[in-house]
Amino acid sequence: MSDSELHPLAQIVSEQLNKPDKKFQMLVFFEIKPGTEEAFRTAFKEPLAQTQSEAGNIVYRLTQDSITPEKFIVTEQWKNLDALDAHLKQPYLTTLLSDLEGILNAEPDVQVVQ
């Protein structure tokens, strides 16, 4: 797959990977508006279930900060960059992004580890 065909987020991740054909982890940090915790968890319910059944996914977990309830972390592990790219192109991710509009306090912060 050429870089021009990658989803924009997969392209950003690819620039942080030494070996895009090997497994890697991502931590995605979310900060949401106070009082929207339940709406945030609800928005993630279907995408969590769908993503965990994707062939290229190893781990996909949503956790909430125990001290600051407006902070969440999605821990992800993927078999390779192609698996992440396929995930990002799923229709339930488009729905998730739409559902998060108005809930997020800031753009998510993505950290990649390999």
C-alpha positions as CSV (number, residue, x, y, z in Angstrom):
1,M,0.0,0.0,0.0
2,S,1.4,3.4,-0.9
3,D,1.5,6.1,1.7
4,S,-1.0,8.2,-0.3
5,E,-3.7,5.5,0.2
6,L,-3.4,5.6,4.0
7,H,-6.0,7.1,6.2
8,P,-4.7,10.4,7.5
9,L,-4.2,9.1,11.0
10,A,-2.5,6.0,9.7
11,Q,-0.2,8.2,7.8
12,I,0.7,10.1,11.0
13,V,1.3,6.8,12.8
14,S,3.4,5.5,9.9
15,E,5.8,8.4,10.4
16,Q,6.4,7.2,14.0
17,L,7.0,3.5,13.2
18,N,10.4,2.0,12.5
19,K,8.8,-1.2,11.1
20,P,5.3,-0.7,9.8
21,D,4.9,-4.4,9.1
22,K,5.4,-5.3,12.8
23,K,3.0,-5.0,15.7
24,F,2.8,-1.8,17.6
25,Q,0.8,-0.1,20.4
26,M,-1.0,3.2,20.5
27,L,-2.3,5.2,23.5
28,V,-5.0,7.7,22.6
29,F,-5.7,10.3,25.3
30,F,-9.1,11.9,25.3
31,E,-10.2,14.9,27.4
32,I,-13.9,15.5,27.4
33,K,-16.3,18.2,28.6
34,P,-17.4,17.7,32.3
35,G,-20.7,15.8,32.5
36,T,-20.4,14.0,29.2
37,E,-18.7,10.9,30.5
38,E,-21.8,8.7,29.9
39,A,-22.3,10.0,26.4
40,F,-18.6,9.3,25.7
41,R,-18.8,5.7,27.0
42,T,-22.0,5.2,25.0
43,A,-20.3,6.5,21.8
44,F,-17.5,4.0,22.3
45,K,-19.7,0.9,23.1
46,E,-20.3,-0.3,19.5
47,P,-16.8,0.6,18.1
48,L,-15.2,-1.2,21.0
49,A,-17.0,-4.4,20.3
50,Q,-16.5,-4.1,16.5
51,T,-12.8,-3.3,16.8
52,Q,-12.0,-6.1,19.2
53,S,-13.3,-8.6,16.6
54,E,-11.1,-7.1,13.7
55,A,-8.6,-9.6,12.5
56,G,-5.7,-7.1,12.8
57,N,-6.5,-6.0,16.3
58,I,-4.7,-7.5,19.3
59,V,-5.9,-5.1,22.1
60,Y,-8.5,-2.3,22.1
61,R,-9.5,-1.1,25.5
62,L,-11.2,2.1,26.9
63,T,-10.2,3.2,30.4
64,Q,-11.2,6.2,32.5
65,D,-8.9,8.2,34.8
66,S,-9.7,7.4,38.4
67,I,-9.0,10.9,39.6
68,T,-10.1,13.1,36.6
69,P,-13.3,11.5,35.2
70,E,-13.1,13.7,32.1
71,K,-9.9,11.9,30.9
72,F,-10.0,8.6,29.1
73,I,-7.3,6.5,27.4
74,V,-7.8,4.0,24.6
75,T,-5.1,1.4,24.6
76,E,-4.6,-0.2,21.2
77,Q,-2.3,-2.9,19.8
78,W,-2.2,-3.7,16.1
79,K,-0.6,-6.5,14.1
80,N,0.8,-3.9,11.7
81,L,0.1,-0.5,10.1
82,D,-2.2,-2.1,7.4
83,A,-4.4,-3.4,10.2
84,L,-4.7,0.0,11.7
85,D,-5.4,1.6,8.3
86,A,-8.2,-0.9,7.7
87,H,-9.7,-0.2,11.1
88,L,-9.7,3.6,10.5
89,K,-11.7,3.1,7.3
90,Q,-14.5,1.2,9.1
91,P,-18.0,2.9,9.0
92,Y,-18.4,2.6,12.8
93,L,-15.3,4.8,13.2
94,T,-16.9,7.6,11.1
95,T,-20.0,7.3,13.3
96,L,-17.8,7.4,16.5
97,L,-16.1,10.6,15.3
98,S,-19.5,12.2,14.6
99,D,-20.8,11.1,18.0
100,L,-17.8,12.7,19.7
101,E,-18.4,16.1,18.2
102,G,-19.4,18.4,21.1
103,I,-18.1,16.0,23.7
104,L,-14.3,16.5,23.3
105,N,-12.6,19.3,25.1
106,A,-9.5,19.0,22.9
107,E,-8.2,17.0,20.0
108,P,-7.1,13.4,21.1
109,D,-3.4,13.0,21.8
110,V,-2.0,9.9,20.0
111,Q,1.3,8.2,21.2
112,V,2.8,5.3,19.3
113,V,5.1,2.7,20.8
114,Q,6.9,0.0,18.9
